[in-house]
Amino acid sequence: MQSKDKKELLVIAICGLITGAIAIALVALGNPANMGFCIACFLRDTAGALKLHSAGVVQYIRPEIIGLVLGSFACAIITKEFAPKGGSAPLTRFILGFFVMIGCLAFLGCPFRMILRLAAGDLNALVALVGFVCGILTGIFFLKRGFSLGRSYKQPVTEGISFSVIQVILLILVIAAPAFIAFSESGPGSKHAAIIISLIAGLAVGCMAQRTRLCMVGATRDLVLFGEKKLFVGFVAIFIAALIGNIVTSRFTLGFEQIGKVAHSDHVWNFLGLYLAGFGCVLLGGCPLRQLILAGEGNADSAITVLGLVIGAAFSHNFGLAGAAASKAEDGTINPGGVSTNGRIAVIIGIVVVLIIAVLNTFVKKNAKKEA
């Protein structure tokens, strides 16, 4: 390994350790258990605050999301990597984002939170990890055979900065807290660190993710396709830092029963939920975290994907598709939670839709080119 590669690997590892430590700190400072960062959950909470859904326990504009985008935007400007572009199958990307969110909320977390849940001893996340990797491998099958959503094109600067401007508006709303914005008074949405702390944490992780290209999907894809382990090291570092932090703060609980930690043990649907997420994210070219970072860099296609994630979150809660966390009643009775019949149907539909998109943009497109 050349010295340049070693230096890059070290930087990614250090950024991973810092990111994991920040996630643990956010939980200690008020965020829900094992939810220092969760792109799916935070976008869902933001959608609720904007009244796109009416689930009262998950409504709060999460400053971490705002920070991730603005941190990426600032770094991209400074390093001259800000590049407005788009036009690569935007509607398809919206649909993929929509169903990736359906899968994430069936599991109750994005790939980032999956790592944090694992680091806290949640074995349900281990089941989801297997599903996630299987989904990525399915996506890689199509990548190897030429899957593509087409090239993107240079866009006006206004197109590239629009998503970051929206984040500034959301920041003003969360600070001003006008009456037309909803904020949870109980449940996960009511648990959060102070706005300034959450924002700074998001900015820091946004900057690091922009510089290192951190992406759980990309890490697994590159390891399988090219034997490249740099990105994978970043997530191993996040896991190690979070594991140590959970042990030190007495938040590590090994097992499937995770009462009060927004999790359930409906194993088939933990597996299939993140199978859907992994499959969809490979076709999109990155996990939800990576999509936010790319949107901050000026990528309009990623911004459209994030909008798909947001609408998917709203749809999940408006129609009862999201998983229900296990809970304990006052009399000690355990409600195991899990995924509703509607949610299960939605996950299956999502897998079928993503499979159709993969086939159409691989084999059908290839045959059309040959005929032309």
RODO-2510 file (C-alpha; in nm, 4 decimals, decimal comma):
residues 372
     n   res          X          Y          Z
     1     m     0,0000     0,0000     0,0000
     2     q     0,1383     0,3389    -0,1011
     3     s     0,1874     0,6153     0,1550
     4     k    -0,0937     0,8199    -0,0048
     5     d    -0,3358     0,5278     0,0341
     6     k    -0,2244     0,4748     0,3937
     7     k    -0,2830     0,8403     0,4724
     8     e    -0,6283     0,8288     0,3137
     9     l    -0,7133     0,5127     0,5067
    10     l    -0,6005     0,6773     0,8321
    11     v    -0,8101     0,9879     0,7644
    12     i    -1,1196     0,7767     0,6960
    13     a    -1,0625     0,5738     1,0124
    14     i    -1,0213     0,8869     1,2259
    15     c    -1,3331     1,0452     1,0747
    16     g    -1,5219     0,7231     1,1452
    17     l    -1,4119     0,7232     1,5089
    18     i    -1,5136     1,0891     1,5495
    19     t    -1,8500     1,0260     1,3824
    20     g    -1,9216     0,7318     1,6116
    21     a    -1,8260     0,9387     1,9167
    22     i    -2,0531     1,2242     1,8028
    23     a    -2,3441     0,9821     1,7645
    24     i    -2,2995     0,8574     2,1213
    25     a    -2,2672     1,2140     2,2514
    26     l    -2,5952     1,3128     2,0826
    27     v    -2,7764     1,0291     2,2616
    28     a    -2,6226     1,1337     2,5933
    29     l    -2,7383     1,4912     2,5258
    30     g    -3,0997     1,4026     2,4500
    31     n    -3,1468     1,2102     2,1243
    32     p    -3,3444     0,8816     2,1402
    33     a    -3,1596     0,5630     2,2346
    34     n    -2,9319     0,4284     1,9597
    35     m    -3,0354     0,7233     1,7422
    36     g    -2,7434     0,9607     1,7524
    37     f    -2,7822     0,9656     1,3772
    38     c    -3,0545     0,8043     1,1670
    39     i    -3,1214     0,9580     0,8291
    40     a    -3,4491     0,7696     0,7838
    41     c    -3,5815     0,8558     1,1297
    42     f    -3,4699     1,2192     1,1107
    43     l    -3,6246     1,2742     0,7674
    44     r    -3,9435     1,1118     0,9009
    45     d    -3,9438     1,3464     1,2007
    46     t    -3,8889     1,6467     0,9740
    47     a    -4,1745     1,5338     0,7478
    48     g    -4,3950     1,5135     1,0555
    49     a    -4,2977     1,8602     1,1726
    50     l    -4,4024     1,9928     0,8321
    51     k    -4,7338     1,8050     0,8802
    52     l    -4,6781     1,5717     0,5885
    53     h    -4,7906     1,2991     0,8284
    54     s    -4,9890     1,3128     1,1512
    55     a    -4,8020     1,0694     1,3769
    56     g    -4,7697     1,2953     1,6800
    57     v    -4,4767     1,1125     1,8411
    58     v    -4,2385     1,1626     1,5473
    59     q    -4,2553     1,5329     1,4599
    60     y    -3,9445     1,7511     1,4887
    61     i    -3,7233     1,9312     1,2365
    62     r    -3,3923     1,7590     1,2998
    63     p    -3,0980     2,0041     1,2874
    64     e    -2,8620     1,7127     1,2233
    65     i    -3,0056     1,6748     0,8716
    66     i    -2,9674     2,0481     0,8093
    67     g    -2,6084     2,0321     0,9310
    68     l    -2,5207     1,7339     0,7133
    69     v    -2,6314     1,9142     0,3981
    70     l    -2,4826     2,2543     0,4861
    71     g    -2,1581     2,0949     0,6031
    72     s    -2,1272     1,9139     0,2732
    73     f    -2,2176     2,2318     0,0831
    74     a    -1,9526     2,4378     0,2661
    75     c    -1,6793     2,1796     0,2128
    76     a    -1,7700     2,1404    -0,1540
    77     i    -1,7482     2,5172    -0,2043
    78     i    -1,4135     2,5437    -0,0220
    79     t    -1,2583     2,2515    -0,2108
    80     k    -1,4113     2,3586    -0,5430
    81     e    -1,6058     2,0318    -0,5653
    82     f    -1,9441     2,2006    -0,5792
    83     a    -2,0834     2,0873    -0,9151
    84     p    -2,4510     2,1443    -0,9988
    85     k    -2,5713     1,8520    -1,2083
    86     g    -2,8781     1,6376    -1,2625
    87     g    -3,1104     1,4844    -1,5177
    88     s    -3,0247     1,1187    -1,4546
    89     a    -3,3679     0,9504    -1,4371
    90     p    -3,5067     1,1841    -1,1671
    91     l    -3,8502     1,0189    -1,1420
    92     t    -3,6942     0,6723    -1,1140
    93     r    -3,4660     0,8018    -0,8391
    94     f    -3,7673     0,9498    -0,6583
    95     i    -3,9428     0,6109    -0,6704
    96     l    -3,6326     0,4287    -0,5504
    97     g    -3,5929     0,6764    -0,2638
    98     f    -3,9596     0,6292    -0,1739
    99     f    -3,9249     0,2507    -0,1430
   100     v    -3,5852     0,2659     0,0295
   101     m    -3,7598     0,4635     0,3037
   102     i    -4,0415     0,2059     0,3211
   103     g    -3,7768    -0,0596     0,3856
   104     c    -3,5851     0,1485     0,6396
   105     l    -3,8954     0,2294     0,8443
   106     a    -4,0055    -0,1346     0,8449
   107     f    -3,6749    -0,2034     1,0220
   108     l    -3,6912     0,1268     1,2134
   109     g    -3,3657     0,2750     1,0954
   110     c    -3,1332     0,3505     0,8049
   111     p    -2,8003     0,1688     0,7445
   112     f    -2,6258     0,4266     0,9666
   113     r    -2,8592     0,3524     1,2574
   114     m    -2,8199    -0,0195     1,1912
   115     i    -2,4509     0,0187     1,2764
   116     l    -2,5323     0,2218     1,5879
   117     r    -2,7907    -0,0347     1,6996
   118     l    -2,5387    -0,3137     1,6525
   119     a    -2,2875    -0,1192     1,8595
   120     a    -2,5457    -0,1033     2,1392
   121     g    -2,5949    -0,4808     2,1378
   122     d    -2,9218    -0,4889     1,9402
   123     l    -2,9175    -0,8271     1,7676
   124     n    -3,2206    -0,7336     1,5585
   125     a    -2,9814    -0,5098     1,3675
   126     l    -2,7632    -0,8141     1,2974
   127     v    -3,0586    -0,9769     1,1201
   128     a    -3,1112    -0,6532     0,9270
   129     l    -2,7406    -0,6394     0,8371
   130     v    -2,7654    -0,9792     0,6691
   131     g    -3,0662    -0,8571     0,4722
   132     f    -2,8880    -0,5338     0,3848
   133     v    -2,5826    -0,7154     0,2486
   134     c    -2,8057    -0,9543     0,0502
   135     g    -2,9831    -0,6522    -0,1003
   136     i    -2,6509    -0,4954    -0,1959
   137     l    -2,5333    -0,8221    -0,3536
   138     t    -2,8550    -0,8356    -0,5567
   139     g    -2,7877    -0,4815    -0,6769
   140     i    -2,4277    -0,5718    -0,7618
   141     f    -2,5582    -0,8543    -0,9806
   142     f    -2,7262    -0,5914    -1,1981
   143     l    -2,4327    -0,3476    -1,1811
   144     k    -2,2033    -0,6154    -1,3220
   145     r    -2,4418    -0,6599    -1,6128
   146     g    -2,4536    -0,2937    -1,7039
   147     f    -2,7270    -0,1366    -1,4906
   148     s    -2,7390     0,2398    -1,5336
   149     l    -2,9828     0,5222    -1,4743
   150     g    -2,8083     0,7267    -1,7413
   151     r    -2,5666     1,0169    -1,7228
   152     s    -2,6281     1,3452    -1,5450
   153     y    -2,5807     1,6885    -1,7019
   154     k    -2,4460     2,0211    -1,5864
   155     q    -2,7158     2,2363    -1,4257
   156     p    -2,7444     2,6061    -1,3375
   157     v    -2,6001     2,7133    -1,0035
   158     t    -2,9510     2,7911    -0,8778
   159     e    -3,0410     2,4248    -0,9262
   160     g    -2,7374     2,3144    -0,7263
   161     i    -2,7905     2,5451    -0,4286
   162     s    -3,1686     2,5062    -0,4002
   163     f    -3,1566     2,2102    -0,1624
   164     s    -2,9118     2,3873     0,0690
   165     v    -3,1337     2,6968     0,0687
   166     i    -3,4244     2,4778     0,1789
   167     q    -3,2126     2,3620     0,4740
   168     v    -3,1530     2,7234     0,5794
   169     i    -3,5287     2,7813     0,5721
   170     l    -3,5824     2,4698     0,7856
   171     l    -3,3204     2,5956     1,0316
   172     i    -3,5096     2,9238     1,0661
   173     l    -3,8311     2,7293     1,1249
   174     v    -3,6857     2,5032     1,3950
   175     i    -3,5387     2,8055     1,5763
   176     a    -3,8474     3,0256     1,5427
   177     a    -4,0887     2,7356     1,6081
   178     p    -4,3941     2,9012     1,4461
   179     a    -4,7392     2,7693     1,5319
   180     f    -4,7876     2,6031     1,1938
   181     i    -4,4944     2,3645     1,2594
   182     a    -4,5653     2,0515     1,4685
   183     f    -4,3336     1,9403     1,7484
   184     s    -4,3800     1,6153     1,9403
   185     e    -4,4565     1,6389     2,3097
   186     s    -4,3874     1,2691     2,3698
   187     g    -4,2189     0,9779     2,1962
   188     p    -3,8965     0,9792     1,9900
   189     g    -3,9759     1,3149     1,8303
   190     s    -3,9712     1,4851     2,1688
   191     k    -3,6210     1,3561     2,2462
   192     h    -3,3425     1,5641     2,1026
   193     a    -3,0235     1,7455     2,1890
   194     a    -3,0201     2,1258     2,1911
   195     i    -3,0581     2,2807     1,8463
   196     i    -2,7089     2,4312     1,8384
   197     i    -2,5473     2,1034     1,9477
   198     s    -2,7407     1,9007     1,6905
   199     l    -2,6553     2,1514     1,4177
   200     i    -2,2836     2,1542     1,4999
   201     a    -2,2816     1,7743     1,5105
   202     g    -2,4481     1,7617     1,1695
   203     l    -2,2064     2,0168     1,0243
   204     a    -1,9070     1,8201     1,1526
   205     v    -2,0279     1,4862     1,0193
   206     g    -2,1391     1,6509     0,6945
   207     c    -1,7889     1,7886     0,6384
   208     m    -1,6232     1,4564     0,7196
   209     a    -1,8646     1,2562     0,5052
   210     q    -1,8101     1,4931     0,2139
   211     r    -1,4324     1,4624     0,2343
   212     t    -1,4185     1,0837     0,2923
   213     r    -1,7220     0,9776     0,0775
   214     l    -1,8546     0,7740     0,3701
   215     c    -2,1331     0,5448     0,2505
   216     m    -2,2347     0,2074     0,3932
   217     v    -2,3643     0,0889     0,0560
   218     g    -2,0590     0,2172    -0,1288
   219     a    -1,8310     0,0530     0,1260
   220     t    -1,9862    -0,2908     0,0764
   221     r    -2,0155    -0,2482    -0,3023
   222     d    -1,6512    -0,1442    -0,3423
   223     l    -1,5315    -0,4261    -0,1164
   224     v    -1,7166    -0,6866    -0,3241
   225     l    -1,6478    -0,5426    -0,6704
   226     f    -1,2946    -0,4109    -0,6345
   227     g    -1,1595    -0,5442    -0,3052
   228     e    -1,1380    -0,1786    -0,1927
   229     k    -1,1727    -0,1559     0,1838
   230     k    -1,1150     0,2138     0,2605
   231     l    -1,4818     0,3094     0,2992
   232     f    -1,5526    -0,0122     0,4887
   233     v    -1,2856     0,0828     0,7421
   234     g    -1,4772     0,4047     0,8079
   235     f    -1,7880     0,2194     0,9198
   236     v    -1,5875    -0,0290     1,1244
   237     a    -1,4407     0,2747     1,3017
   238     i    -1,7914     0,4169     1,3618
   239     f    -1,8947     0,0818     1,5107
   240     i    -1,5891     0,0621     1,7373
   241     a    -1,6290     0,4178     1,8674
   242     a    -2,0022     0,3680     1,9264
   243     l    -1,9445     0,0307     2,0940
   244     i    -1,6897     0,1776     2,3355
   245     g    -1,9157     0,4762     2,4003
   246     n    -2,2170     0,2564     2,4754
   247     i    -2,0187     0,0390     2,7144
   248     v    -1,8708     0,3392     2,8954
   249     t    -2,2118     0,5070     2,9293
   250     s    -2,3835     0,1794     3,0326
   251     r    -2,6101     0,1830     2,7255
   252     f    -2,4973    -0,1536     2,5872
   253     t    -2,7694    -0,4211     2,6080
   254     l    -2,6967    -0,7449     2,4236
   255     g    -3,0010    -0,9304     2,2935
   256     f    -3,3102    -0,9115     2,0780
   257     e    -3,5279    -0,7507     2,3444
   258     q    -3,4668    -0,3761     2,3224
   259     i    -3,7605    -0,2222     2,5096
   260     g    -3,7613     0,1569     2,4893
   261     k    -3,5025     0,1704     2,2118
   262     v    -3,7253     0,1984     1,9021
   263     a    -3,6721    -0,1572     1,7789
   264     h    -3,8688    -0,4760     1,7247
   265     s    -3,7903    -0,8456     1,6765
   266     d    -4,0036    -0,9174     1,3706
   267     h    -3,7032    -1,0864     1,2128
   268     v    -3,8345    -1,1652     0,8647
   269     w    -3,9297    -0,8014     0,8144
   270     n    -3,6117    -0,6641     0,9697
   271     f    -3,4313    -0,8736     0,7069
   272     l    -3,6579    -0,7838     0,4159
   273     g    -3,6844    -0,4171     0,5135
   274     l    -3,3116    -0,3619     0,4849
   275     y    -3,2887    -0,6010     0,1909
   276     l    -3,5137    -0,3546     0,0091
   277     a    -3,3053    -0,0613     0,1340
   278     g    -2,9758    -0,2211     0,0295
   279     f    -3,1054    -0,3205    -0,3139
   280     g    -3,2518     0,0236    -0,3825
   281     c    -2,9487     0,2128    -0,2544
   282     v    -2,7070     0,0245    -0,4797
   283     l    -2,9143     0,1255    -0,7811
   284     l    -2,9151     0,4852    -0,6528
   285     g    -2,5393     0,4835    -0,6030
   286     g    -2,5408     0,5496    -0,2292
   287     c    -2,7169     0,5184     0,1058
   288     p    -2,9470     0,7907     0,2484
   289     l    -2,6501     0,9587     0,4191
   290     r    -2,4595     0,9708     0,0907
   291     q    -2,7628     1,1134    -0,0904
   292     l    -2,7760     1,4055     0,1555
   293     i    -2,4054     1,4714     0,1110
   294     l    -2,4332     1,4629    -0,2683
   295     a    -2,7347     1,6952    -0,2541
   296     g    -2,5202     1,9407    -0,0583
   297     e    -2,2564     1,9185    -0,3339
   298     g    -2,5135     2,0350    -0,5875
   299     n    -2,6424     1,7020    -0,7173
   300     a    -3,0088     1,7620    -0,8064
   301     d    -3,0664     1,3891    -0,8656
   302     s    -2,9716     1,3178    -0,5053
   303     a    -3,1957     1,6018    -0,3894
   304     i    -3,4852     1,4373    -0,5772
   305     t    -3,3934     1,1076    -0,4101
   306     v    -3,4105     1,2729    -0,0674
   307     l    -3,7545     1,4106    -0,1533
   308     g    -3,8535     1,0542    -0,2383
   309     l    -3,7282     0,9468     0,1043
   310     v    -3,9309     1,2218     0,2722
   311     i    -4,2525     1,1348     0,0880
   312     g    -4,1894     0,7661     0,1591
   313     a    -4,1677     0,8505     0,5302
   314     a    -4,4908     1,0490     0,5179
   315     f    -4,6654     0,7707     0,3263
   316     s    -4,5402     0,5105     0,5760
   317     h    -4,6929     0,6886     0,8732
   318     n    -5,0098     0,8033     0,7025
   319     f    -5,0936     0,4479     0,5969
   320     g    -4,9514     0,2477     0,8884
   321     l    -4,6601     0,0916     0,7001
   322     a    -4,3777     0,1702     0,9444
   323     g    -4,2680    -0,0852     1,2003
   324     a    -4,3927    -0,0494     1,5575
   325     a    -4,1351    -0,0530     1,8354
   326     a    -4,1553    -0,3083     2,1155
   327     s    -4,2844    -0,1575     2,4388
   328     k    -4,3804    -0,2486     2,7953
   329     a    -4,7149    -0,1580     2,9537
   330     e    -4,7476    -0,0381     3,3137
   331     d    -4,8602    -0,3870     3,4200
   332     g    -4,5402    -0,5322     3,2761
   333     t    -4,7003    -0,6774     2,9636
   334     i    -4,4670    -0,6752     2,6635
   335     n    -4,5966    -0,5518     2,3289
   336     p    -4,3527    -0,7053     2,0786
   337     g    -4,4248    -0,4500     1,8069
   338     g    -4,3366    -0,5466     1,4513
   339     v    -4,4555    -0,4710     1,0997
   340     s    -4,8258    -0,4518     1,0142
   341     t    -4,9883    -0,6415     0,7280
   342     n    -4,9972    -0,3174     0,5274
   343     g    -4,6287    -0,2635     0,5957
   344     r    -4,5405    -0,6163     0,4874
   345     i    -4,7336    -0,5768     0,1632
   346     a    -4,5571    -0,2440     0,1005
   347     v    -4,2113    -0,4008     0,1506
   348     i    -4,2926    -0,6828    -0,0917
   349     i    -4,4291    -0,4339    -0,3473
   350     g    -4,1123    -0,2280    -0,3006
   351     i    -3,8856    -0,5260    -0,3700
   352     v    -4,0844    -0,6086    -0,6840
   353     v    -4,0756    -0,2459    -0,8064
   354     v    -3,7001    -0,2141    -0,7458
   355     l    -3,6441    -0,5460    -0,9238
   356     i    -3,8449    -0,4239    -1,2238
   357     i    -3,6429    -0,1006    -1,2332
   358     a    -3,3206    -0,3028    -1,2194
   359     v    -3,4272    -0,5335    -1,5028
   360     l    -3,5570    -0,2528    -1,7255
   361     n    -3,2381    -0,0503    -1,6839
   362     t    -3,0114    -0,3478    -1,7405
   363     f    -3,1365    -0,6123    -1,9810
   364     v    -3,4180    -0,4274    -2,1601
   365     k    -3,2023    -0,1173    -2,2144
   366     k    -2,9115    -0,3324    -2,3343
   367     n    -3,1305    -0,5171    -2,5851
   368     a    -3,2740    -0,1868    -2,7124
   369     k    -2,9203    -0,0577    -2,7777
   370     k    -2,8300    -0,3738    -2,9695
   371     e    -3,1368    -0,3424    -3,1885
   372     a    -3,0595     0,0228    -3,2586
***
